[in-house]
Amino acid sequence: MSNRALIAVALSALFAAPAGAQVVRVVGPPGPGVDFTHVQAAIDASADGDIVVLLPGASVESVTILNKSLVLHGVPDAAGVRPGVADMHVFGMAPIRYVLVRGVRSAIEGPQLAKPTLQVEACLGPVLFEDCLFDETSTDFGQPASVKHCAKVAFTRCMLRGAESKQCFPACTGRPALRVEDAFVALSDCHLFGGDGLPATPDGLAQAGLGGPCLELVSGTVLAQGGALVGGNGGDGAPLVFPPGGCVAAGDGGPGVLLGGLLRRMDVTIAGGAPGDPLGCAAGAPGSAILEAGGSVVSIAESLAIFAATSPAEPGGTCTLELHGPAGAPALLLLSATLDVHDLPGLDGVLVPAAPPFVVALGTVPASGSLTLVHQVPASALGGGAEGLLILLQSLVPAAAGGAVLSSPTSTLVTLDVP
């Protein structure tokens, strides 16, 4: 039996027994196929295991998910722009519950004094963010995205950026892109950037800002695989208007990681931010890659395979799987209709399809390093009254030093309810 046929059999087994009759609620501007015009109302109306689809043009609002299994899936517009949320808060998830958020972006500007664009707190169940953008750059004094007191949080193919510093005397510092405290967080193929320092002012009332750390790991563990963690850049210096010949020095770059917990790193770029342009004044210093504050680092000498699936997909339509990995490597495909974030140090990664997943041969990575497969979704994919079904997928490839390495995780939503 061919690899495609084996994958089709595994998909059919998943579709044959969906985990409950999931309801799909569509949020967007008023129109055909739209159930709600406000995303929080759709979330509040959802039962455990339901799916909320966020369409382009939906109003930008705050989102709170409180101890409820939920999928929030954004659908990009024709230009690929994700639908926006003002800020997102996931609280109090019990071990038996989960949250998956895919394809949304923060879209708030202006004052954001005490509310981060992303806050995940007191979650014992798994929480996964996929293809998301949380950017504090356009907020005034925004707080960093934070994960606190959580057991199973993962980000895959996400970008986070910290807020810029204020202009002040003495110099202020840019915000971290992500703060982790007493939590386990996995970052797979993610790119994080600390907040930049703002420039000094020629009147001398504000010094050049300092670049912020990219990741502030207060306590707990972060597994960083692929992607990059880069500190914020320092602010530019400035010649003073008075006294003549006076100068304000450029700001220092921020560290890539401010380390107070355990960092497990694999195939990830970690770099400090660049100093600001001195503009004829004293130069700043580049940030260090890792600034230790009582933490430790474990390095894993393997490469991350990048895996992604198109989503959403319709019954009778197609789903494209794309794996970037070592040429010639035989790859396995892991599938499940249940989400988990299970730390597996022996496999150098986190398993997102809940154990035990279906395991089938995906194929051999060609010389180009990219394996692409287009699969037909069965027309009878949804049954049992379900309006949608979430499938978690991951690949397993041989490790250079023996054993195996898990790829970055991905998901696809099968539904007919996207207008």
VMD Tcl script that draws the C-alpha trace (Angstrom):
set ca {
  {0.00 0.00 0.00}
  {1.37 3.46 -0.92}
  {2.17 6.18 1.62}
  {-0.75 8.25 0.32}
  {-3.10 5.30 0.75}
  {-1.86 4.70 4.30}
  {-2.41 8.35 5.19}
  {-5.88 8.18 3.68}
  {-6.67 5.16 5.86}
  {-5.46 6.98 8.99}
  {-7.51 10.07 8.12}
  {-10.58 7.92 7.52}
  {-10.15 6.35 10.97}
  {-10.02 9.82 12.55}
  {-13.09 10.98 10.65}
  {-14.99 7.84 11.58}
  {-14.95 8.69 15.28}
  {-14.87 12.47 15.84}
  {-14.48 13.51 19.46}
  {-18.04 14.71 20.04}
  {-20.41 16.73 17.90}
  {-18.34 19.88 17.54}
  {-20.28 23.02 16.61}
  {-18.65 25.63 14.36}
  {-19.50 29.28 15.06}
  {-18.47 31.78 12.39}
  {-17.61 35.36 13.41}
  {-17.38 38.18 10.89}
  {-19.11 41.18 9.36}
  {-22.88 40.68 8.88}
  {-23.55 38.45 5.90}
  {-24.42 34.94 4.70}
  {-22.96 32.16 6.81}
  {-22.00 34.46 9.70}
  {-23.34 33.38 13.11}
  {-21.89 36.14 15.31}
  {-20.49 39.63 14.75}
  {-18.60 39.63 18.07}
  {-15.96 37.02 18.83}
  {-16.38 37.02 22.61}
  {-20.11 36.34 22.23}
  {-19.28 33.32 20.06}
  {-16.78 32.04 22.63}
  {-19.26 32.50 25.48}
  {-21.91 30.57 23.53}
  {-19.56 27.67 22.78}
  {-19.55 24.38 24.64}
  {-16.43 22.31 25.37}
  {-14.80 21.19 22.12}
  {-16.53 23.73 19.86}
  {-14.81 25.71 17.11}
  {-14.91 29.47 16.51}
  {-13.88 30.67 13.04}
  {-12.81 34.32 12.77}
  {-13.26 35.84 9.30}
  {-11.46 38.82 7.73}
  {-13.12 42.10 8.58}
  {-14.42 40.95 11.96}
  {-14.41 43.66 14.62}
  {-11.20 43.84 16.69}
  {-12.04 42.92 20.28}
  {-10.58 41.51 23.47}
  {-10.75 37.71 23.74}
  {-10.96 35.73 26.98}
  {-11.08 31.93 27.11}
  {-11.75 30.64 30.62}
  {-11.45 26.90 31.36}
  {-13.11 25.79 28.13}
  {-11.84 23.47 25.39}
  {-11.96 25.60 22.28}
  {-10.47 26.11 18.83}
  {-10.18 29.71 17.61}
  {-9.22 29.64 13.93}
  {-8.55 32.82 11.97}
  {-9.05 32.88 8.19}
  {-6.70 35.31 6.37}
  {-7.92 37.70 3.71}
  {-6.88 37.59 0.04}
  {-3.63 39.39 0.88}
  {-2.78 36.86 3.61}
  {-3.50 39.26 6.50}
  {-4.74 37.47 9.62}
  {-7.87 38.68 11.40}
  {-7.09 40.77 14.46}
  {-7.83 40.69 18.18}
  {-7.23 43.53 20.61}
  {-5.72 41.23 23.23}
  {-6.04 37.59 24.19}
  {-6.30 35.95 27.60}
  {-6.42 32.20 28.30}
  {-7.04 31.40 31.96}
  {-7.56 28.48 34.31}
  {-7.51 25.52 31.93}
  {-8.08 22.23 33.76}
  {-5.90 19.26 32.73}
  {-8.76 17.73 30.70}
  {-9.28 20.87 28.61}
  {-7.33 22.42 25.73}
  {-7.13 25.56 23.59}
  {-5.81 25.94 20.05}
  {-5.50 29.39 18.48}
  {-4.45 29.56 14.84}
  {-4.01 32.41 12.39}
  {-4.75 35.56 14.43}
  {-2.78 38.73 15.09}
  {-2.80 41.46 17.70}
  {-4.30 44.60 16.19}
  {-4.34 47.27 18.88}
  {-2.66 50.66 18.80}
  {-2.23 53.42 21.35}
  {-2.50 53.19 25.16}
  {-2.09 49.65 26.50}
  {-0.84 50.47 29.96}
  {-1.50 47.35 32.02}
  {-2.83 44.74 29.61}
  {-0.53 42.52 27.51}
  {-1.70 41.52 24.04}
  {-1.29 37.88 25.12}
  {-1.68 36.41 28.61}
  {-1.81 32.69 29.41}
  {-2.12 31.91 33.10}
  {-2.92 28.99 35.44}
  {-3.40 26.48 32.61}
  {-2.75 22.81 33.40}
  {-4.26 21.65 30.10}
  {-2.49 22.09 26.73}
  {-2.54 25.44 24.92}
  {-1.20 25.76 21.34}
  {-0.71 28.91 19.25}
  {-0.05 28.36 15.54}
  {0.69 30.92 12.81}
  {-0.02 33.85 15.16}
  {1.45 37.37 15.35}
  {1.60 39.23 18.66}
  {3.28 42.59 18.07}
  {3.47 45.20 20.83}
  {5.40 47.72 18.71}
  {2.40 49.97 18.02}
  {1.23 50.09 21.66}
  {2.16 52.76 24.19}
  {4.09 51.19 27.07}
  {2.58 47.76 26.28}
  {3.21 44.83 28.60}
  {5.01 41.73 27.26}
  {3.18 38.61 26.23}
  {3.28 36.33 29.26}
  {2.89 32.67 30.21}
  {2.60 32.08 33.96}
  {1.89 29.00 36.09}
  {1.21 26.77 33.07}
  {2.14 23.16 32.35}
  {1.76 22.70 28.58}
  {2.03 25.74 26.31}
  {3.42 25.65 22.78}
  {3.91 28.15 19.96}
  {4.56 27.02 16.39}
  {5.41 29.33 13.47}
  {4.54 32.43 15.52}
  {6.13 35.88 15.71}
  {6.21 37.99 18.89}
  {7.69 41.46 19.26}
  {8.08 43.54 22.43}
  {7.01 47.16 22.87}
  {9.50 49.98 22.41}
  {10.93 51.80 25.42}
  {9.59 55.13 26.59}
  {11.66 58.27 26.10}
  {12.82 59.13 29.60}
  {15.71 60.14 31.85}
  {17.45 58.01 32.97}
  {17.15 55.64 30.02}
  {14.21 53.26 29.82}
  {14.32 49.74 28.41}
  {12.27 48.06 25.68}
  {9.83 45.35 26.73}
  {10.45 41.61 26.29}
  {8.59 39.82 23.52}
  {7.70 37.01 25.95}
  {7.93 36.56 29.70}
  {7.76 33.03 31.15}
  {7.30 32.37 34.86}
  {6.77 28.96 36.48}
  {5.73 27.37 33.18}
  {6.77 24.97 30.44}
  {6.78 26.61 27.00}
  {7.84 25.10 23.66}
  {8.78 27.43 20.78}
  {8.95 25.69 17.38}
  {10.08 27.72 14.35}
  {9.12 30.96 16.12}
  {10.74 34.38 15.77}
  {10.81 36.65 18.82}
  {12.23 40.17 19.03}
  {12.78 42.33 22.10}
  {11.45 45.89 22.09}
  {13.76 48.56 20.68}
  {15.00 51.58 22.61}
  {13.76 54.95 21.39}
  {16.30 57.63 20.36}
  {17.69 60.27 22.67}
  {16.30 63.80 22.34}
  {18.47 66.79 21.38}
  {17.21 68.74 24.41}
  {18.78 66.17 26.72}
  {15.52 65.38 28.51}
  {15.56 61.77 27.31}
  {18.49 59.41 27.04}
  {18.69 56.79 24.32}
  {16.55 53.82 25.25}
  {18.05 50.38 25.89}
  {17.02 47.37 23.85}
  {14.79 44.95 25.72}
  {15.41 41.22 26.16}
  {13.69 39.00 23.65}
  {12.78 36.25 26.12}
  {12.61 36.88 29.85}
  {12.70 33.41 31.40}
  {12.00 34.15 35.06}
  {11.52 30.49 36.04}
  {10.39 27.25 34.50}
  {11.53 25.70 31.21}
  {11.56 26.89 27.61}
  {12.31 24.51 24.75}
  {13.37 26.63 21.75}
  {13.62 24.73 18.44}
  {14.35 26.52 15.18}
  {13.58 30.18 14.51}
  {15.31 33.04 16.31}
  {15.38 34.90 19.64}
  {16.82 38.40 19.12}
  {17.18 41.20 21.64}
  {15.89 44.70 20.94}
  {18.11 47.35 19.37}
  {19.36 50.33 21.35}
  {18.12 53.84 20.62}
  {20.17 56.34 18.63}
  {22.30 58.95 20.33}
  {21.79 62.69 19.77}
  {23.99 65.81 19.65}
  {22.64 68.35 22.15}
  {21.28 71.69 21.11}
  {22.62 73.13 24.36}
  {25.32 73.20 25.49}
  {26.97 73.28 22.08}
  {29.13 70.23 21.50}
  {27.27 68.17 24.09}
  {26.14 64.65 23.25}
  {23.82 61.90 24.45}
  {25.29 58.42 23.96}
  {23.59 55.72 21.93}
  {21.70 53.00 23.80}
  {22.90 49.44 24.32}
  {21.28 46.47 22.58}
  {19.23 44.07 24.68}
  {20.04 40.42 25.44}
  {18.49 37.63 23.40}
  {17.53 35.77 26.58}
  {17.41 36.99 30.18}
  {17.89 33.60 31.79}
  {16.50 32.67 35.19}
  {15.16 29.19 34.36}
  {16.11 26.24 32.15}
  {16.55 26.89 28.42}
  {16.74 23.84 26.15}
  {17.88 25.02 22.73}
  {18.02 23.20 19.41}
  {18.77 24.70 15.99}
  {17.74 28.18 17.16}
  {19.50 31.50 16.57}
  {19.95 33.50 19.79}
  {21.46 36.97 19.44}
  {21.67 40.23 21.31}
  {20.30 43.43 19.83}
  {22.47 45.97 18.04}
  {23.47 49.27 19.72}
  {21.90 52.45 18.45}
  {23.57 54.74 15.93}
  {25.78 57.10 17.97}
  {25.36 59.96 15.45}
  {28.76 61.33 16.42}
  {28.28 60.69 20.14}
  {29.49 57.83 22.35}
  {28.66 54.36 21.04}
  {26.50 51.86 22.83}
  {27.31 48.17 23.32}
  {25.70 45.20 21.57}
  {23.49 42.98 23.70}
  {24.67 39.56 24.84}
  {23.04 36.48 23.38}
  {22.22 35.10 26.84}
  {22.37 37.13 30.04}
  {22.36 34.65 32.91}
  {20.37 35.45 36.03}
  {20.59 32.12 37.84}
  {19.42 29.88 34.99}
  {21.03 27.19 32.87}
  {21.21 26.08 29.22}
  {21.06 22.62 27.66}
  {22.07 22.44 23.98}
  {20.70 19.75 21.67}
  {22.83 19.07 18.59}
  {20.03 18.32 16.12}
  {18.18 20.19 13.37}
  {14.45 20.94 13.46}
  {12.26 19.71 10.64}
  {9.57 22.27 9.76}
  {6.09 20.86 9.16}
  {2.93 22.69 8.09}
  {-0.56 21.83 6.89}
  {-3.01 24.08 5.07}
  {-6.16 24.95 6.98}
  {-9.13 25.06 6.87}
  {-9.99 22.20 4.51}
  {-13.40 21.12 3.19}
  {-14.74 17.58 2.97}
  {-14.12 16.59 -0.63}
  {-11.37 19.21 -0.91}
  {-7.62 18.95 -0.41}
  {-5.11 19.48 2.38}
  {-1.45 20.15 1.58}
  {1.29 18.86 3.88}
  {4.76 20.35 3.56}
  {7.84 19.08 5.39}
  {11.26 20.74 5.29}
  {13.85 18.37 6.67}
  {17.13 16.54 6.02}
  {17.41 15.20 2.47}
  {17.03 11.43 2.25}
  {15.38 11.12 5.67}
  {12.42 8.74 5.94}
  {9.62 10.61 7.70}
  {6.70 9.30 9.71}
  {3.38 11.11 10.08}
  {1.68 11.28 13.49}
  {-2.04 12.15 13.59}
  {-4.65 12.61 16.30}
  {-7.99 14.36 16.77}
  {-6.94 15.32 20.31}
  {-4.50 18.05 21.32}
  {-1.73 17.63 23.88}
  {1.65 19.23 24.57}
  {3.70 16.33 25.91}
  {7.38 16.97 26.60}
  {9.47 14.09 25.27}
  {13.17 14.79 25.89}
  {14.06 11.39 24.43}
  {12.60 12.55 21.10}
  {13.98 16.08 21.34}
  {10.64 17.83 21.13}
  {7.03 18.02 22.28}
  {4.36 15.67 21.00}
  {1.22 17.65 20.10}
  {-1.03 14.93 18.61}
  {-2.23 13.27 21.81}
  {-0.79 9.84 22.53}
  {-1.22 7.30 21.16}
  {-1.40 8.93 17.71}
  {-1.95 7.17 14.41}
  {1.49 6.58 12.86}
  {1.98 6.09 9.10}
  {4.83 6.58 6.64}
  {4.88 10.11 5.22}
  {7.65 9.51 2.67}
  {11.33 10.21 2.08}
  {12.53 13.81 2.02}
  {13.92 14.47 -1.49}
  {17.28 16.06 -2.29}
  {15.66 19.52 -2.28}
  {14.92 19.12 1.45}
  {11.21 19.77 0.87}
  {8.51 17.10 0.76}
  {5.05 18.24 -0.37}
  {1.97 16.00 -0.41}
  {-1.57 16.98 -1.43}
  {-4.24 14.79 0.14}
  {-7.90 14.47 -0.71}
  {-10.19 14.94 2.27}
  {-12.99 12.35 2.10}
  {-16.36 13.84 1.17}
  {-17.83 11.93 4.10}
  {-15.25 13.32 6.52}
  {-17.72 14.79 9.00}
  {-20.20 12.56 10.74}
  {-22.03 12.12 14.01}
  {-23.48 15.62 13.83}
  {-20.05 17.31 13.88}
  {-19.75 20.57 11.94}
  {-15.97 20.55 12.17}
  {-13.04 18.37 13.15}
  {-9.58 19.44 14.26}
  {-6.67 17.19 13.26}
  {-3.24 17.54 14.89}
  {-0.27 16.49 12.79}
  {3.45 16.10 13.36}
  {6.35 14.38 11.66}
  {9.10 12.22 13.08}
  {12.49 12.06 11.35}
  {15.72 10.24 12.26}
  {18.17 12.13 14.44}
  {21.76 12.55 13.29}
  {23.03 11.07 16.55}
  {20.54 8.20 16.55}
  {16.96 8.05 17.73}
  {14.41 10.48 16.28}
  {13.41 14.15 16.33}
  {9.88 15.53 16.33}
  {9.13 18.22 13.76}
  {7.29 21.43 14.51}
  {3.60 20.61 15.06}
  {0.71 21.74 12.88}
  {-3.05 21.34 12.55}
  {-5.85 21.43 10.03}
  {-9.53 22.18 10.57}
  {-11.99 20.24 8.42}
  {-15.31 22.06 8.05}
  {-17.91 23.18 5.52}
  {-18.83 26.25 7.56}
  {-16.32 28.80 6.23}
  {-18.16 31.16 3.85}
}
mol new
graphics top color blue
foreach p $ca { graphics top sphere $p radius 0.5 }
foreach p [lrange $ca 0 end-1] q [lrange $ca 1 end] { graphics top cylinder $p $q radius 0.2 }
display resetview
